[in-house]
């Protein structure tokens, strides 16, 4: 009887394993250390039976489609030159490592927003390579993906997920004053307790620091809305033929 019960248990286990199908996951492009950090996540997904396909721009600095990998690539062409991407990356690294700590809040903010404006223009050209390419969009729609996984340093993943009708999962929390996470991911971030990213504050704040953190959040929301979201919403409306808002609560920040 014991042998018979054991045989039945093994048979049921095999049935469960055979019946379990992994998901088909599409991955939004990223760059630099963000790509290095994402690769182990993709390897783990493959180990768990999922199929993974990564979107890769033609001028990527770190995403190499010729290197051996267990996941597939979906290359797309962009009009931005590689030296332009190298330039903005070097400028941002120099700012974050050598300049930021020597700057006042006003200098830091002005410099950061200048970098973000340039990066946004490049990002929108990258989006053209995916969203305005009939060939790429046809492939993606025929791919029958179950999920879009994105590192949110580049915009557009939410729009693609919306067009494909699939869930979107973010892998990172990162934005200035937690703007994306609060408006897109609905992440709770009370300014009395959660220091805004790049505010130079810690989780140990006195009353004056809490007041400054509150003002920091408000200032970033006002300016980022005007500098970034207005441009992104305009681009999204052009692609969808309507007036969507980038800040929709469809994101799940992990």
C-alpha positions as CSV (number, residue, x, y, z in Angstrom):
1,X,0.0,0.0,0.0
2,X,2.8,2.4,0.9
3,X,4.5,1.7,-2.5
4,X,1.2,2.3,-4.3
5,X,0.6,5.6,-2.5
6,X,4.1,6.7,-3.3
7,X,3.6,5.9,-6.9
8,X,0.4,7.9,-7.0
9,X,2.1,10.9,-5.4
10,X,5.0,10.7,-7.9
11,X,2.6,10.5,-10.8
12,X,0.6,13.5,-9.5
13,X,3.8,15.5,-9.1
14,X,4.9,14.7,-12.7
15,X,1.4,15.7,-14.0
16,X,1.7,19.1,-12.2
17,X,5.2,19.7,-13.6
18,X,4.2,18.7,-17.1
19,X,1.1,20.9,-16.9
20,X,3.0,24.0,-15.7
21,X,3.9,26.4,-18.6
22,X,6.2,29.4,-18.1
23,X,5.2,32.8,-19.2
24,X,6.4,34.7,-22.3
25,X,8.1,37.8,-21.0
26,X,9.1,40.9,-23.0
27,X,11.8,43.1,-21.5
28,X,12.1,46.9,-22.1
29,X,15.6,48.1,-23.0
30,X,17.9,49.6,-20.4
31,X,21.5,50.6,-20.2
32,X,24.7,50.5,-18.2
33,X,24.6,49.2,-14.6
34,X,20.8,48.9,-14.9
35,X,21.3,46.2,-17.6
36,X,24.0,44.5,-15.6
37,X,21.6,44.3,-12.6
38,X,18.7,43.1,-14.7
39,X,20.5,40.1,-16.3
40,X,20.5,37.9,-13.2
41,X,16.8,38.6,-12.9
42,X,16.3,37.4,-16.4
43,X,18.4,34.3,-15.8
44,X,16.3,33.5,-12.8
45,X,13.1,33.8,-14.8
46,X,14.5,31.4,-17.4
47,X,15.4,29.0,-14.6
48,X,11.8,29.0,-13.6
49,X,10.6,28.1,-17.0
50,X,9.8,31.5,-18.6
51,X,10.7,32.6,-22.1
52,X,12.4,36.0,-22.2
53,X,12.9,38.4,-25.1
54,X,14.8,41.7,-24.7
55,X,14.3,44.8,-26.8
56,X,17.7,46.2,-27.8
57,X,18.4,49.5,-29.6
58,X,20.9,49.6,-32.4
59,X,23.1,52.1,-30.6
60,X,23.2,50.4,-27.2
61,X,26.4,50.8,-25.2
62,X,26.2,47.7,-23.1
63,X,23.5,45.4,-24.5
64,X,25.4,43.1,-26.9
65,X,23.2,40.9,-29.0
66,X,26.1,38.8,-30.2
67,X,27.2,37.6,-26.8
68,X,25.9,34.1,-25.8
69,X,22.8,34.3,-23.7
70,X,19.8,32.1,-22.7
71,X,17.3,34.8,-23.6
72,X,16.4,36.1,-27.0
73,X,16.8,39.6,-28.4
74,X,14.5,41.8,-30.5
75,X,16.8,44.5,-32.1
76,X,15.3,47.8,-33.3
77,X,16.9,50.8,-35.1
78,X,17.3,54.3,-33.6
79,X,18.5,57.6,-35.1
80,X,20.5,58.6,-32.1
81,X,24.3,58.3,-32.6
82,X,26.3,56.1,-30.2
83,X,28.6,59.0,-29.4
84,X,25.6,61.1,-28.3
85,X,24.6,58.4,-25.8
86,X,28.1,58.0,-24.6
87,X,28.3,61.8,-24.0
88,X,25.1,62.0,-21.9
89,X,26.1,59.0,-19.9
90,X,29.5,60.4,-19.1
91,X,27.9,63.8,-18.2
92,X,25.5,62.1,-15.8
93,X,28.3,60.0,-14.2
94,X,30.5,63.0,-13.8
95,X,27.6,64.9,-12.2
96,X,26.5,62.2,-9.8
97,X,30.0,61.2,-8.7
98,X,32.0,64.4,-8.7
99,X,29.8,67.5,-9.0
100,X,26.6,66.8,-7.0
101,X,28.1,66.9,-3.5
102,X,29.8,70.3,-4.3
103,X,26.6,72.0,-5.4
104,X,23.9,73.9,-3.7
105,X,20.3,72.6,-4.0
106,X,19.6,75.2,-6.7
107,X,22.7,74.3,-8.7
108,X,22.1,70.6,-8.3
109,X,18.5,71.0,-9.5
110,X,19.3,73.1,-12.5
111,X,22.1,70.8,-13.6
112,X,20.0,67.7,-13.1
113,X,17.1,69.1,-15.1
114,X,19.4,70.1,-18.0
115,X,20.6,66.5,-18.2
116,X,17.1,65.2,-18.0
117,X,15.9,67.4,-20.8
118,X,18.7,66.1,-23.1
119,X,18.1,62.5,-22.0
120,X,14.3,62.8,-22.6
121,X,14.9,64.0,-26.2
122,X,17.1,60.9,-26.9
123,X,14.6,58.7,-25.1
124,X,11.7,59.8,-27.3
125,X,13.8,59.1,-30.4
126,X,14.4,55.6,-29.0
127,X,10.7,55.2,-28.6
128,X,10.3,56.0,-32.3
129,X,12.3,52.9,-33.1
130,X,9.8,50.7,-31.3
131,X,6.4,52.4,-31.3
132,X,6.6,54.0,-34.8
133,X,8.1,50.9,-36.5
134,X,5.4,48.9,-38.2
135,X,7.8,45.9,-38.5
136,X,8.7,45.9,-34.8
137,X,5.1,46.4,-33.5
138,X,3.9,43.7,-35.8
139,X,6.4,41.3,-34.3
140,X,5.6,42.3,-30.7
141,X,1.8,41.9,-31.3
142,X,2.4,38.5,-32.8
143,X,4.7,37.5,-30.0
144,X,1.7,36.9,-27.6
145,X,3.6,38.2,-24.6
146,X,2.2,37.7,-21.1
147,X,4.1,40.5,-19.4
148,X,6.4,43.5,-20.0
149,X,9.3,43.8,-17.5
150,X,10.9,47.2,-17.4
151,X,13.7,49.1,-15.7
152,X,12.0,52.5,-15.7
153,X,15.0,54.8,-16.4
154,X,13.7,55.1,-20.0
155,X,10.0,56.1,-20.6
156,X,7.7,54.3,-22.9
157,X,7.3,50.8,-21.4
158,X,3.8,51.7,-20.0
159,X,2.6,52.9,-23.4
160,X,3.8,49.7,-25.1
161,X,2.2,47.5,-22.3
162,X,-1.0,49.4,-22.9
163,X,-0.9,48.9,-26.6
164,X,-0.1,45.2,-26.3
165,X,-2.7,44.8,-23.5
166,X,-0.4,43.1,-21.0
167,X,0.7,43.9,-17.4
168,X,3.7,46.0,-16.7
169,X,6.2,45.3,-13.9
170,X,8.9,47.7,-12.8
171,X,12.1,46.4,-11.4
172,X,13.4,49.5,-9.6
173,X,12.5,52.6,-7.6
174,X,14.6,55.5,-8.7
175,X,13.0,58.8,-9.7
176,X,13.8,62.3,-8.4
177,X,11.6,62.9,-5.3
178,X,10.1,59.5,-6.0
179,X,7.9,61.2,-8.6
180,X,7.3,58.2,-10.9
181,X,6.8,55.8,-8.0
182,X,4.2,58.0,-6.3
183,X,2.2,59.1,-9.4
184,X,2.6,56.0,-11.6
185,X,3.1,53.2,-9.1
186,X,0.9,54.6,-6.3
187,X,3.7,54.1,-3.9
188,X,3.0,55.6,-0.4
189,X,5.7,58.2,0.3
190,X,4.6,60.6,3.0
191,X,7.2,63.5,2.9
192,X,7.3,63.6,6.7
193,X,8.9,60.2,6.8
194,X,10.3,59.3,3.3
195,X,13.2,61.4,2.1
196,X,13.0,62.3,-1.6
197,X,15.6,60.8,-3.9
198,X,18.5,63.3,-4.3
199,X,17.2,65.5,-1.4
200,X,20.5,64.7,0.5
201,X,18.3,63.8,3.5
202,X,18.2,60.5,5.4
203,X,15.4,58.7,7.3
204,X,16.5,60.5,10.4
205,X,15.0,64.0,9.9
206,X,14.4,66.8,12.4
207,X,11.4,69.2,12.0
208,X,13.2,71.7,9.6
209,X,14.4,68.8,7.4
210,X,10.9,67.4,7.2
211,X,9.6,70.8,6.1
212,X,12.3,71.0,3.5
213,X,11.5,67.5,2.3
214,X,7.8,68.5,1.9
215,X,8.8,71.5,-0.2
216,X,11.3,69.4,-2.2
217,X,8.5,67.0,-3.1
218,X,6.2,69.8,-4.1
219,X,8.8,71.6,-6.2
220,X,9.8,68.5,-8.1
221,X,6.2,67.6,-8.9
222,X,5.6,71.1,-10.3
223,X,8.7,71.3,-12.4
224,X,8.8,67.6,-13.5
225,X,5.2,67.9,-14.6
226,X,6.1,70.9,-16.8
227,X,9.5,69.7,-18.1
228,X,9.0,65.9,-18.5
229,X,5.4,64.8,-18.3
230,X,4.1,67.5,-20.6
231,X,6.5,66.3,-23.3
232,X,5.8,62.6,-22.7
233,X,2.0,63.1,-22.7
234,X,2.3,65.0,-26.0
235,X,4.3,62.1,-27.5
236,X,1.8,59.5,-26.1
237,X,-1.1,61.4,-27.6
238,X,0.6,61.4,-31.0
239,X,1.1,57.6,-30.9
240,X,-2.4,56.7,-29.6
241,X,-4.3,59.4,-31.3
242,X,-5.9,60.6,-28.1
243,X,-4.9,62.5,-25.0
244,X,-3.6,59.8,-22.5
245,X,-1.8,60.6,-19.3
246,X,1.6,59.0,-18.5
247,X,0.7,59.0,-14.8
248,X,-1.8,56.1,-14.8
249,X,-2.0,53.6,-11.9
250,X,-1.1,50.6,-14.0
251,X,2.5,50.2,-12.8
252,X,3.5,47.7,-10.2
253,X,6.8,48.8,-8.7
254,X,8.8,45.9,-7.3
